[in-house]
Amino acid sequence: MIRALRGRLRRPSTAFPAAALALALSCAGVLAAQPATAADGPPGLPSTTAAAPAIPQHTASDKELRSRVVDAAGTQAAEKKTPSRTPFIIGGTETTISSAPWMVQLAYYDDASGDGYFCGGTLVAPNKVLTAAHCVAGLDWTKNGAVLAGATGLYDDTTGTVAGVLHQWNHPHFNAETAQNDIAVLTLDRPLDQQWMRLAYLNDLAYVTPGKTATVYGWGLTSGTGTDLSANLRKATLPIVPDATCDSAMKSVLGDDEFIEGSMFCAGTPASGADEGTTSPCNGDSGGPVIADNKIIGIVSWGVAGCTAKGAYPVFTKVGSYAWAAQPRIDDTDLSYDGRADLLGRTPSGGLFQQDSKGTSLAQRAYQGNGWQTASWALQADLDRDYFQDLIIRDATDGHLYREYVDHTTGEYVWKQITSVWGGYKSYAIPGDLTGDARPDLVAVDADGSVYLYPGKGDGEFYGKVKVVDKSWKNVKIFGHGDLTGDGRADLLVRNSSGVLYLYAGTQVEHTPWKTRVQARTGWNFTSYVANGDVTGDGVADVITRDSGGTLWLYPGTNKATTALFGTPVKLGTGYNQYNLLF
């Protein structure tokens, strides 16, 4: 049983029966890599490939997952001692999942200990859920947890979709005593066909300006003296409170300085001391979102026992202060499903090999098939955000771009031509989201030095190109994948013909996607540059290079937008001149 934090954290305990929600999930691959279809495929490349990894599957069937959720439906009594990692909304109004399709229910039951918990969460990608660290830390969500999406009613699996959890991450410096750094991300075992919500970033902190309003959602308690979670989704609109007001009020109520400015904020009006006159999240609402202007600005974090203590406010994690830590965990798709970017290499004869990241080294290579010699270039990117890495290539046979991806109707990997992007540009990169819609975008450099941004649709295709640089990037190499500066936004690296490397920090503004460039390095005259994201697993984007002698180097990111952009390079191996394409 998780100890309550002096009546503050709100993950409510629930009296789940032993059989209710023991999910015994794992990420064991049940489906082997499937043949790619020849239809719409690149004419010069093989119609089948083992390069696509096996789809991870849970060991419990959908029927079993659903039966466990149904078994738990009648046992949602929240423990009434001190609020412990669960929120609820007192004084709010009922709403429907159609008005908040990104809301999900998090249910946890440990058969061994008999402990059960309920939290809220927000879908932030098809298979990613943002929630509170106090809902996740110290628990095994892969083994004992389930997520229900698409349901207005509490545990209504007749209209909702149940998913298991593959991976969990909570802020490494989450402090259960102070509730600081109360943010977490769950990776689901399948993409969900639900609308998802974007995180607020550092420059979105204006949404947390006192006097502005935001809306909180959840299935938590509807009475400070009750024990039952809400039967249906509820919401409440709350005014943002000045930090000084919140700090003073919580000191008065708790007799201690618990509020941490910069990482927390309060919203609402002072509790009246009873249900009447109080509007607040409570037990069972923990982990749920605070929404403003279609962005998640807060996560329900903690409050005072009973949730109606006179003069108290509910306290929320300030998401904009943590986007730098959470967003990389949302965008961590890789070939081996461990959150660390992997490497593919192609030999002149067309052989394809995969080497998975082990952090600061690479695993032994694995042969993935032959027939890849006509690929002019290739990139890894999860264009449809389904957690299965796509391969984007240009086939020299016809000069077109193609994408290999998972067709979720068949479970097979298929090829499809990308018709929205021309195949004749000199350099391409897919850094991530450059336009602020949480979908990966593509950047291309023309022979005359003009640069075009193609906003991603999220389905493997792109919207019409936007010219963002006019003829001044001639003979450059562009690359990059993920956040290099620590603000949660995707950035771009540009190397000119003199070997000077520039950092272009992202703005997420379509027509002006980058800040003023920063010179990061000189002497970058490598023969290959690979940017697939976070290789080391620390949440910071990295870069792999190959020198003229065939030695492979890892340049670990530091989140510093200066000449200290990378840490000390790590030697990954020699003999890489045997490959004429690395990606």
JOCOR-V921335 format. One record per backbone hydrogen bond with DSSP energy under -1.0 kcal/mol. CO is the residue of the C=O (numbers start at 0). NH is the residue of the N-H. Records with the same first field share a line. If there is no record, write none. Layout:
# JOCOR-V921335
CO = NH  NH
This chain:
# JOCOR-V921335
3 = 5
7 = 302
9 = 84
10 = 85
11 = 117
12 = 78
13 = 15
16 = 19
20 = 22
27 = 56
37 = 40
41 = 44
54 = 29
60 = 64
61 = 65
62 = 66
63 = 67
64 = 68
65 = 69
66 = 70
67 = 71
69 = 72
71 = 74
84 = 10
89 = 279
92 = 234
95 = 98
99 = 102
101 = 122
103 = 120
104 = 147
105 = 118
106 = 145
107 = 116
109 = 113
114 = 109
115 = 13
116 = 107
118 = 105
120 = 103
121 = 129
122 = 196
124 = 127
125 = 191
126 = 187
127 = 123  124
128 = 185
129 = 121
130 = 183
131 = 134
132 = 135  136
135 = 138
139 = 143
140 = 144
141 = 24
142 = 23
143 = 108
145 = 106
146 = 162
147 = 104
148 = 160
151 = 232
152 = 155
154 = 156
155 = 159
160 = 148
162 = 146
163 = 188
166 = 186
168 = 184
170 = 173
174 = 178
179 = 174
180 = 182
182 = 170
183 = 130
184 = 168
185 = 128
186 = 165  166
191 = 193
197 = 295
200 = 203
201 = 204
203 = 206
204 = 207
205 = 208
208 = 211
211 = 239
213 = 237
214 = 290
215 = 235
217 = 233
218 = 229
226 = 77
230 = 153
232 = 94
233 = 217
234 = 92
235 = 215
237 = 213
238 = 267
239 = 210
241 = 245
242 = 246
243 = 247
244 = 248
245 = 249
246 = 250
247 = 251
248 = 252
249 = 253
250 = 254
255 = 257
259 = 262  263
262 = 317
264 = 315
265 = 240
270 = 310
274 = 277
279 = 89
281 = 284
282 = 220
284 = 287
285 = 119
287 = 299
288 = 216
289 = 296  297
290 = 214
291 = 294
294 = 291
295 = 199
296 = 318
297 = 289
298 = 316
299 = 286
300 = 9
301 = 314
303 = 306
307 = 272
308 = 311
311 = 270
313 = 266
314 = 300  301
315 = 264
316 = 298  318
317 = 320
318 = 321
321 = 324  325
322 = 326
325 = 329
326 = 330
342 = 354
343 = 582
344 = 352
345 = 579  580
346 = 349
349 = 371
350 = 346
351 = 367
352 = 344
353 = 365
354 = 342
355 = 362
360 = 357
365 = 353
367 = 49
368 = 351
371 = 374
373 = 395
376 = 393
378 = 391
380 = 382  389
381 = 384
389 = 380
390 = 403
391 = 378
392 = 401
393 = 375
394 = 398
399 = 394
400 = 417
401 = 392
402 = 415
403 = 390
404 = 413
406 = 409  410
411 = 406
413 = 404
415 = 402
426 = 444
428 = 442
430 = 481
431 = 440
441 = 453
442 = 428
443 = 451
444 = 425  426
445 = 448
448 = 472
449 = 445
450 = 467  468
451 = 443
452 = 465
453 = 441
454 = 462
460 = 456
465 = 452
468 = 450
472 = 475
476 = 494
478 = 492
481 = 490
482 = 540
491 = 503
492 = 478
493 = 501
494 = 476
495 = 498
498 = 523
499 = 495
500 = 519  520
501 = 493
502 = 517
503 = 491
504 = 514
512 = 506
517 = 502
520 = 500
522 = 524
527 = 545
529 = 543
532 = 541
533 = 340
542 = 554
543 = 529
544 = 552
545 = 526  527
546 = 549
549 = 575
550 = 546
551 = 571  572
552 = 544
553 = 569
554 = 542
555 = 566
559 = 561
561 = 564
564 = 557
569 = 553
572 = 551
574 = 577
575 = 578
580 = 345
